[in-house]
Amino acid sequence: MGSDKLNLMKMLKYMRKNDRLIKLEELAENLETSERAVRRYKELLVDAGHDIVSNTGKDGGYYLHCERMTLDEWQTIEERMKQHPQLLRKLKDAYFNYLY
């Protein structure tokens, strides 16, 4: 899971930096991973509260809407994810390691 945590943060950082619709292939290449893994990372980030929009088709890709989440937003997500404590702990660790 160590490389997954690192790739989650790389993906988030890359999407923030580029602030545009990014193709799945581009994210996979940037992260040096498979497109399937990028789809999984996207779902994990969405579950953690990040607003990532998916557009399908030839000109499709992912777009990150939100910049950063506040502590209050994290607490709200934490309440919603109590049924998944291991996932929440991993995502919080990865997110806060990215910020600090």
C-alpha positions in Angstrom: 0.0 0.0 0.0 3.0 2.3 0.4 3.3 3.0 -3.4 -0.5 3.4 -3.5 -0.3 6.2 -0.9 2.5 7.9 -2.8 0.6 7.6 -6.0 -2.6 9.0 -4.5 -0.6 12.1 -3.4 1.2 12.3 -6.8 -2.1 12.2 -8.6 -3.7 14.8 -6.4 -0.7 17.1 -6.7 -0.5 16.6 -10.5 -4.2 17.4 -10.9 -4.0 20.5 -8.7 -0.9 21.7 -10.6 -2.4 21.3 -14.0 -6.0 22.5 -13.2 -7.5 21.1 -16.4 -9.2 18.0 -17.7 -6.5 15.3 -17.7 -6.7 12.1 -19.7 -6.5 8.8 -17.9 -3.6 7.8 -20.1 -1.7 10.9 -19.0 -2.2 10.3 -15.3 -1.2 6.6 -15.7 2.0 7.7 -17.5 2.8 10.4 -15.0 2.3 7.9 -12.1 4.0 5.1 -13.9 1.1 2.8 -13.2 -1.8 1.2 -15.0 -5.0 3.0 -16.1 -6.9 0.5 -13.9 -4.9 1.7 -10.9 -5.6 5.4 -11.7 -9.3 4.6 -11.8 -9.0 3.0 -8.3 -7.0 6.1 -7.0 -9.7 8.4 -8.4 -12.4 6.4 -6.5 -10.4 6.5 -3.3 -9.9 10.3 -3.6 -13.6 10.8 -4.3 -14.4 8.6 -1.2 -12.1 10.9 0.8 -14.1 13.9 -0.3 -12.3 15.3 -3.3 -14.5 16.6 -6.1 -13.2 14.8 -9.1 -15.3 14.9 -12.2 -15.1 12.2 -14.9 -15.9 13.0 -18.5 -16.1 10.0 -20.9 -15.4 9.8 -24.6 -12.6 10.9 -26.9 -12.1 14.2 -25.2 -12.7 12.8 -21.7 -10.6 12.7 -18.6 -10.6 13.7 -14.9 -10.9 17.2 -13.5 -10.3 18.1 -9.8 -12.7 20.8 -8.6 -11.7 21.5 -5.0 -8.3 22.8 -3.9 -8.0 21.8 -0.2 -10.3 20.5 2.4 -10.7 22.1 5.8 -10.5 20.2 9.1 -14.3 20.5 9.3 -14.7 18.9 5.9 -12.4 16.0 7.0 -14.5 15.5 10.2 -17.7 15.3 8.1 -16.1 12.7 5.8 -14.9 10.9 8.8 -18.4 10.6 10.1 -19.6 9.2 6.8 -16.8 6.7 6.5 -16.9 5.2 10.0 -17.9 1.9 8.4 -14.5 1.9 6.6 -12.0 2.9 9.4 -8.9 1.3 7.7 -9.5 3.2 4.4 -10.1 6.4 6.2 -6.9 6.1 8.2 -4.9 5.4 5.1 -6.4 8.3 3.2 -5.9 10.8 6.1 -2.3 9.7 6.6 -1.6 10.2 2.9 -3.4 13.5 2.7 -1.8 15.1 5.7 1.6 13.8 4.7 1.1 15.6 1.4 0.1 18.9 3.2 3.0 18.8 5.7 
